[in-house]
Amino acid sequence: MATRIELSHATLELDDVGKGPPVILLHGFPATRYLWSRIVPPLVEAGYRLLVPDLVGYGASIAPTGILLDMASQSRWLLEMMDVLGIAQASVIAHDVGSAAAQIMVANAPQRVRNLVVLDGVCGREWAIDAIAGIQAWNPQDARRLFPVLLRRLGKSPALREMLGAYEGERGGLRLIRAAQDLDPRQTEQITQSLRASRVPALVLWGAHDEFLPVDKVGRPLAELLGARLEILPGAHFTPLDCPAEVAAALQDFLRASG
């Protein structure tokens, strides 16, 4: 069942399901928490409590105009979410630029992150910004036209349409433009030394056919930075939707092995 939490200058909506050690699942751009819909059931069955938020400004989570939706702010809101829920430490699993928020959490508050898994994420300045430059420059007066263009670019599968549905229409398009314009790759470029020193157990999972963030360009350097094992999966960029059985199995093995 969806839960709403009032945070500093933001309202966060999340699914909070299951019982056991807490695990936070973070989506990226331009996704919503629906990205994890096929991963939550097996992890709940395996004995974990799943906290699956829409990042602020994405999906059903909102913030007033003028509030930055960058990943540094997302990391602060996520730590505040943990405080509100009384969670001292959690496993963090993140996809795409959601992994920037996760990495910033590790860099700034490593004691709050039990372990980290990154799926098709970002590393340093490699955020696939070129792929979203068109959205950043999109004319707000044509915001209602953004959703069909996004579907043509990413694919028209029912799962992707469901995940992206929050951005349909003028209001949804304006929210997506705002979120895109607030992305800042410098935020992970500045924390590489802190990540190397964190010693948080980590795993990197990557789709073999990821065209936005290629494994050799981004995945391997990220695994080296985190001191993590890299596992290649039979999917494209949206691995939790592309190959959920493989993702769930890899996550369960890692979470079990890392305590």
Secondary structure, 3 states (H helix, E strand, C coil): CEEEEEECCEEEEEEEECCCCEEEEECCCCCCHHHHCCCHHHHHHCCCEEEEECCCCCCCCECCCCCCCCHHHHHHHHHHHHHHHCCCCEEEEEEECHHHHHHHHHHHCHHHEEEEEEEEECECCECCHHHHHHHHCCCHHHHHHHHHHHHHHHCCCHHHHHHHHHHCHHHHHHHHHHHHHCCCCHHHHCCHHHHHHHCCCEEEEEECCCCCCCHHHHHHHHHHHHCCEEEEECCCCCHHHHCHHHHHHHHHHHHHHCC
